[in-house]
Amino acid sequence: MNNVFRFALLCLFCVPAWAVIPIQHWTHPSGARVYLVASPSIPMLDVQIDFDGGSRRDPAERAGLASATASMMSAGVAAQDTLAALDENALSEAWVDLGAQLSVSAGLERFSVSLRTLTEPDLLERSLALAVRQLASPAWPQAVWQRDRQRWLAALKEAETRPATHAGRAFAQAVYGAHPYGREATAATLEAITVDDLRGFYRRHAAACRAQIVMVGAIDRAMAGRIADQLVAPLAPHGCETLPAVAEVSPLASAVERRIPFEVAQAQVLIGQPGHRRNDPDFFPLFIGNYILGGGGFVSRLSTEVREKRGLSYSAYSYFAPGLHAGAFQVGLTTRPDQADQAVQVAREVVRRFVAEGPTEAELRAAKDYLVNGFALRFDSNRKLLDNVANIAWNGLPLDYLESWTRRVETVTVEDIRRSFARVLQPDRVVTVVVGAQP
């Protein structure tokens, strides 16, 4: 059977079989933190390596550097010892031949390398060897970076034609101020990035001593240790440069309103402010409360008041985006330009009342039932489980977090939600961005 076909077939059945999910954790001699969930029923392995190298580490004048570095990791590998160089096409074909996948990405906080492979000994060893080559010797070809930069610049230019781009930019700048969470790549910052910048960013941030390695699959502790040895080896020479501290997100001193003219059929509305960190002790009251407020789709308060009762928008939502710093709390909707003022007024009032009063007992019970009944879907594949464990590790959450999740949800009270929302949100100090409203 073809390796690629077998790989795809197995992916359909990557469902954990545990009632309890034991997470093994240890520190590698290099300083890398390793996490393992053994899943022996499927002959597959998912690995994710995270570094503190997301866009919050971009220099302001080179915003986009983390994402550019991540994208260029697949542009080929340099010659190494007796191994010939591989350009981007040959590298891609090598992964296809193995029936394996390796991807590199950069988010706000993390620079992530993800590997998925079968665990048949020969395929596993060859996949690991290719992953090690890619980590050790990225080629950084100048021609590919020039081509990809032009594509990125074209995408930025096209994005300027969309009102959502202007709304998101204005919102992030107003909520985050000078904090790196609010930065975005521009034509000027991309033009400033050189291949040397890419190489330097990778060597500075992809260090073994700061790596977080999460593995989920059909391996035991001993095999996981050997895999960790292989994966940190090409990163150890990078050293362990001390990274500067990143400041916290400053709270808003007053309300901010931005109205941006734009010829559109639907005005874009964003309302919010800095929220909370992921390790906030009130995470569960805030999480459940937001489901009731605006995270529960058509059953949420925002949808009921804005859509059902007044017909101002097809949908209205809210969410928290917590991270290592206070991510934004955001309310969003689209509406006819002539209804924008009314929609803003209604949405603000819904948030204000929720912060002041909290939910009803009936709303809380319905939210708990939905969230608890759907909990298993949060890790019904190896990929989802890997994401969950990586988030647990990154945010310093307890290793029994998944096991205790439903209990923590069930213990939340109406008063917990009211108290936590009143502490985190200040409805009189919100950012309001409207793109496309009538003057």
C-alpha positions in Angstrom: 0.0 0.0 0.0 1.3 3.5 -0.9 2.7 5.3 2.1 0.7 8.5 1.4 -2.6 6.5 1.1 -1.9 4.6 4.3 -1.1 7.8 6.1 -4.3 9.4 4.9 -6.3 6.3 5.9 -4.9 6.3 9.4 -5.6 10.0 9.9 -9.3 9.1 9.7 -9.0 7.0 12.8 -6.7 9.2 14.9 -9.1 9.2 17.9 -7.7 8.7 21.4 -9.2 5.9 23.4 -8.4 7.1 26.9 -10.9 8.1 29.6 -7.9 9.6 31.3 -5.1 11.3 29.4 -1.7 10.9 31.2 0.8 13.5 30.1 4.4 12.5 30.9 6.8 15.4 31.3 10.6 15.8 31.7 13.4 18.2 31.0 16.0 17.2 28.4 19.7 17.8 29.3 19.7 20.6 26.8 17.0 22.4 28.8 14.2 21.6 26.3 10.9 20.7 28.0 9.4 17.5 26.7 5.8 16.3 26.9 4.5 12.9 25.8 1.1 11.3 25.5 1.5 7.7 24.4 -1.2 6.6 22.0 -0.3 3.0 21.1 -3.5 2.1 19.1 -2.5 4.0 15.9 1.0 3.6 14.3 1.4 7.4 14.0 3.4 10.2 15.7 2.7 13.9 15.9 5.4 16.2 17.2 5.3 19.9 17.8 8.4 22.0 18.7 7.6 25.5 20.0 10.0 28.3 20.6 9.5 31.8 22.0 9.8 33.3 18.5 6.4 34.5 17.4 5.6 37.9 16.0 5.8 39.6 19.5 9.6 39.1 19.0 9.6 41.0 15.6 11.6 44.2 15.6 9.1 47.0 15.0 10.9 48.1 11.8 10.8 44.5 10.5 7.3 43.4 11.5 6.6 40.1 9.7 10.1 38.7 10.3 8.9 35.7 12.4 6.3 34.7 9.7 8.8 35.2 6.9 11.4 33.1 8.7 8.8 30.3 9.2 7.7 30.3 5.6 11.3 30.2 4.3 12.1 27.0 6.4 10.5 25.0 3.6 12.5 26.7 0.8 15.1 24.0 0.7 18.1 22.6 2.7 21.8 23.2 2.2 24.3 20.5 1.3 25.5 18.7 4.4 28.4 16.3 4.6 27.7 13.7 1.9 24.1 14.8 1.4 23.3 17.0 -1.6 21.3 20.2 -1.3 17.6 20.0 -1.8 15.7 22.9 -3.3 12.1 23.6 -2.3 10.6 21.2 -4.8 13.0 18.4 -4.0 12.3 18.9 -0.3 8.6 18.7 -0.8 8.9 15.6 -2.9 11.1 14.0 -0.2 8.3 14.5 2.4 5.7 13.1 0.0 7.8 10.0 -0.7 7.9 9.4 3.1 4.1 9.9 3.5 5.0 12.4 6.2 4.5 16.1 6.7 6.6 18.9 8.2 5.3 22.4 8.6 6.6 25.6 10.2 4.5 28.5 11.3 4.7 31.6 13.5 1.9 33.0 15.6 1.8 35.9 18.0 4.0 34.1 20.6 5.2 30.8 19.1 7.5 29.7 16.3 6.3 26.2 15.7 7.7 23.2 13.9 5.2 20.3 13.4 6.0 16.8 12.2 3.5 14.0 11.4 4.8 10.5 10.4 4.0 6.9 10.6 5.9 5.0 13.3 7.0 2.0 11.2 10.7 2.0 12.2 12.2 2.6 8.8 9.8 5.4 7.9 10.1 7.0 11.4 13.9 7.1 11.2 13.9 8.5 7.7 11.3 11.1 8.6 13.3 12.2 11.7 16.5 12.3 9.7 14.9 14.7 7.1 13.4 16.8 9.9 16.8 17.1 11.5 18.3 18.2 8.2 15.6 20.9 7.8 16.2 22.1 11.3 20.0 22.1 11.0 20.5 23.5 7.5 17.8 25.7 6.1 19.0 27.0 2.7 17.6 30.6 2.9 17.7 31.1 -0.9 17.7 34.8 -1.8 15.7 34.2 -5.0 12.9 32.4 -3.1 12.7 35.1 -0.5 12.4 37.8 -3.2 9.6 35.9 -4.9 7.7 35.2 -1.7 8.1 38.8 -0.5 6.5 40.0 -3.8 3.6 37.6 -3.3 3.2 38.8 0.3 3.3 42.5 -0.9 0.6 41.7 -3.5 -1.5 40.0 -0.8 -1.2 43.1 1.4 -2.2 45.4 -1.4 -5.3 43.2 -2.2 -6.2 43.2 1.5 -6.4 47.0 1.5 -9.6 46.7 -0.6 -11.4 44.9 2.2 -13.1 46.8 5.1 -12.3 44.0 7.5 -8.6 44.8 7.0 -9.0 48.4 8.1 -11.3 47.5 11.0 -8.9 44.9 12.4 -5.8 47.2 12.0 -7.5 50.1 13.7 -8.9 47.9 16.5 -5.5 46.3 17.2 -3.7 49.6 17.3 -6.2 51.1 19.6 -6.4 48.1 22.0 -2.7 47.3 22.1 -1.0 50.6 21.6 2.7 50.1 21.3 2.6 46.5 22.5 3.9 43.9 19.9 0.5 42.2 19.8 -0.7 45.2 17.8 2.0 45.1 15.1 1.4 44.0 11.6 3.6 43.6 8.5 3.6 46.4 6.0 5.2 47.0 2.6 8.0 49.0 4.4 8.7 46.4 7.0 8.8 43.5 4.5 11.1 45.5 2.2 13.5 45.9 5.1 13.8 42.2 5.8 16.9 40.5 4.4 18.0 36.9 4.2 20.5 37.6 6.9 17.6 38.8 9.1 15.8 35.5 8.5 18.9 33.5 9.3 19.6 35.6 12.4 16.1 35.4 13.7 16.1 31.6 13.4 19.4 31.1 15.2 18.5 33.5 17.9 15.1 32.0 18.8 15.2 28.3 17.7 17.4 27.3 20.6 17.4 23.9 22.2 17.5 25.3 25.7 14.1 27.1 25.2 12.4 24.4 23.1 9.1 22.9 24.1 8.6 19.5 22.5 5.2 17.8 22.6 4.7 14.2 21.2 1.5 12.3 20.8 1.6 8.9 19.2 2.5 5.2 19.3 5.9 5.6 21.1 7.0 4.9 24.7 9.0 7.0 27.0 12.4 5.6 25.9 11.6 6.2 22.2 10.4 9.7 23.0 13.7 10.4 24.7 15.7 9.2 21.7 13.5 11.4 19.4 14.1 14.4 21.6 17.9 13.8 21.4 17.7 13.9 17.6 15.5 17.0 17.4 17.5 19.1 19.8 20.9 18.2 18.3 20.7 20.6 15.3 19.5 23.4 17.6 22.1 23.1 20.4 24.7 25.1 18.5 22.4 28.1 18.4 23.4 28.8 22.0 20.9 30.3 24.5 20.9 34.0 24.1 18.8 35.8 26.8 15.7 37.3 25.2 14.4 40.7 26.4 11.3 40.8 28.5 8.1 41.8 26.7 6.1 44.5 28.5 2.5 43.8 29.5 -0.5 45.2 27.6 -1.5 48.5 29.2 -5.2 49.0 30.2 -7.1 51.7 28.3 -7.2 55.0 30.1 -10.4 56.1 28.3 -12.9 55.1 25.6 -11.6 55.3 22.0 -13.8 55.6 18.9 -12.5 55.3 15.3 -14.8 55.8 12.3 -13.3 55.0 8.9 -15.0 56.0 5.7 -15.4 53.2 3.2 -17.8 52.5 0.4 -19.4 49.2 1.5 -22.8 47.5 1.6 -22.1 46.3 5.2 -20.3 48.3 7.8 -17.8 46.5 10.0 -18.1 47.0 13.7 -15.5 46.0 16.4 -15.8 46.8 20.1 -13.4 45.7 22.8 -10.5 46.3 25.1 -7.5 44.4 26.6 -8.8 41.2 28.3 -6.9 38.7 30.4 -3.9 36.4 30.3 -4.4 32.6 29.6 -3.2 31.7 33.1 -5.7 34.0 34.7 -7.3 32.2 37.7 -10.7 33.3 36.5 -10.2 31.7 33.1 -13.2 29.3 33.4 -15.7 31.9 34.6 -14.6 34.2 31.8 -14.7 31.4 29.2 -18.2 30.2 30.2 -19.5 33.7 30.6 -18.3 34.7 27.1 -20.1 31.6 25.7 -23.3 33.0 27.2 -22.5 36.6 26.1 -21.4 36.1 22.5 -19.5 32.9 22.0 -22.4 30.6 21.7 -23.5 31.6 18.2 -27.3 32.1 17.8 -28.0 31.2 21.4 -25.9 34.0 22.8 -27.2 37.2 24.3 -25.5 39.4 21.6 -27.1 37.4 18.9 -30.5 37.5 20.6 -30.5 41.2 21.1 -28.7 42.3 17.9 -30.0 39.7 15.4 -33.2 38.2 16.7 -35.0 41.1 18.4 -33.8 44.0 16.1 -32.6 42.4 12.9 -29.5 44.6 12.9 -27.0 41.9 11.8 -27.0 38.3 10.6 -24.7 37.5 13.5 -22.9 39.1 16.5 -20.2 37.5 18.4 -17.7 38.0 21.2 -14.5 36.3 22.3 -11.4 36.6 24.5 -8.0 36.0 23.0 -5.8 35.3 26.0 -2.1 34.6 25.7 1.1 35.2 27.7 -0.2 38.8 27.9 -3.7 40.2 28.1 -5.2 39.4 24.7 -8.1 41.4 23.4 -11.8 41.0 24.3 -13.6 41.6 21.1 -17.2 42.1 20.0 -17.9 42.0 16.3 -20.7 42.4 13.8 -21.6 43.6 10.4 -24.6 45.8 9.6 -26.1 48.2 7.1 -24.2 51.5 7.2 -27.4 53.4 8.2 -27.9 51.0 11.2 -24.3 51.1 12.5 -25.0 53.6 15.3 -27.9 51.6 16.6 -26.0 48.3 16.4 -23.1 49.8 18.3 -25.5 51.2 21.0 -27.2 47.8 21.4 -24.0 45.8 21.5 -22.4 48.1 24.1 -25.5 47.9 26.3 -25.6 44.1 26.2 -22.0 44.0 27.3 -22.6 46.6 30.0 -25.6 44.8 31.5 -23.8 41.4 31.4 -20.8 42.9 33.2 -23.1 44.4 35.8 -25.5 41.5 36.3 -23.9 38.3 35.0 -25.9 35.5 33.5 -29.1 33.9 34.8 -29.0 30.4 36.4 -30.8 29.0 33.3 -28.2 30.5 30.9 -25.4 29.1 33.0 -26.9 25.6 33.2 -27.5 25.6 29.4 -23.9 26.7 28.8 -22.5 24.1 31.1 -24.5 21.3 29.5 -23.4 22.3 26.0 -19.7 22.7 26.9 -19.5 19.5 29.0 -21.3 17.4 26.4 -19.0 18.7 23.6 -15.8 18.4 25.6 -14.7 15.1 24.0 -14.7 16.8 20.6 -11.9 19.1 21.8 -9.4 16.2 21.5 -11.0 13.6 19.3 -7.9 13.3 17.1 -4.2 13.2 17.7 -3.8 16.7 16.1 -6.3 18.2 18.5 -4.8 16.4 21.5 -1.3 17.7 20.4 -2.7 21.2 20.3 -4.2 20.9 23.7 -1.1 19.5 25.3 1.1 22.2 23.6 -1.2 24.9 25.0 -1.1 23.4 28.4 2.7 23.4 28.4 3.1 26.8 26.8 0.8 28.5 29.3 2.1 26.6 32.4 -1.2 24.9 33.1 -1.5 21.8 35.3 -0.8 18.6 33.6 -4.2 17.2 34.7 -5.9 20.2 33.0 -7.9 18.0 30.5 -8.9 15.5 33.2 -10.2 18.2 35.5 -11.8 20.4 32.8 -15.4 19.2 33.2 -15.2 19.5 37.0 -13.9 23.1 36.7 -16.7 24.0 34.3 -19.3 22.5 36.7 -18.1 24.4 39.7 -18.4 27.9 38.1 -21.3 30.0 39.6 -23.2 33.0 38.4 -21.4 35.1 41.0 -18.0 33.8 39.7 -18.9 35.0 36.2 -20.3 38.4 37.4 -17.2 39.0 39.6 -14.6 38.0 36.9 -16.3 40.1 34.2 -16.5 43.1 36.5 -12.8 42.7 37.3 -11.6 42.3 33.7 -13.9 44.5 31.6 -14.6 48.2 31.9 -17.6 49.0 29.6 -17.0 52.7 29.8 -13.5 52.3 28.5 -13.8 50.4 25.2 -12.4 50.8 21.7 -15.1 51.1 19.1 -14.2 50.9 15.4 -16.7 51.4 12.7 -15.7 51.0 9.0 -18.2 52.1 6.4 -20.9 53.8 8.6 -22.8 56.7 7.1 -21.6 60.1 8.4 
